[in-house]
Amino acid sequence: MTELTWQKSTYSQEASSCVNIATAPDGTIRLRESDDPEVTLSTTRTQLGTLIRAVKNTRL
């Protein structure tokens, strides 16, 4: 398996509970949480973009 290059979200705290993101060789986007790095989610750029837009447009 190819080793992924993970990047930490700029919105994550310094200590823990960081969100990491990487692009896999097949072009999919991988997401993981730093406290449990063995568990990853796989998505596409389009799907991730849709999620980010929805979160940004949600009013609490």
C-alpha positions in Angstrom: 0.0 0.0 0.0 1.2 3.5 -0.9 2.1 5.8 2.0 -0.1 8.9 2.0 1.1 12.4 2.7 -1.2 13.7 5.4 -1.8 17.4 6.0 -3.4 18.8 9.2 -6.3 21.2 8.9 -5.4 24.8 9.6 -8.6 24.9 11.8 -7.4 22.1 14.1 -6.1 22.8 17.6 -2.4 22.3 18.2 -2.8 19.4 20.7 -5.3 16.8 19.6 -8.5 16.2 17.7 -6.9 17.2 14.5 -8.5 16.5 11.1 -6.0 15.2 8.5 -6.5 15.1 4.7 -4.6 13.3 2.0 -5.0 12.6 -1.7 -4.6 8.9 -2.6 -3.0 7.7 -5.8 -6.4 6.9 -7.3 -7.4 10.6 -6.9 -9.8 10.1 -4.0 -9.6 12.2 -0.9 -8.9 10.6 2.5 -9.9 12.0 5.8 -8.9 10.9 9.3 -9.0 12.1 12.9 -5.6 12.3 14.7 -6.8 10.4 17.8 -7.7 7.3 15.7 -5.5 7.5 12.5 -6.2 3.9 11.5 -9.8 4.8 10.6 -10.1 6.8 7.4 -13.0 8.0 5.2 -12.7 8.1 1.5 -14.5 10.6 -0.7 -14.2 12.5 -4.0 -13.3 16.1 -4.5 -16.8 16.8 -5.7 -18.4 15.2 -2.6 -16.0 16.9 -0.2 -16.7 20.3 -1.9 -20.4 19.7 -1.5 -20.0 18.9 2.2 -17.9 22.0 2.8 -20.3 24.3 1.0 -23.2 22.9 3.0 -21.4 23.4 6.3 -20.4 26.9 5.4 -24.0 27.7 4.4 -25.6 26.2 7.6 -26.7 28.7 10.2 -26.8 27.6 13.8 
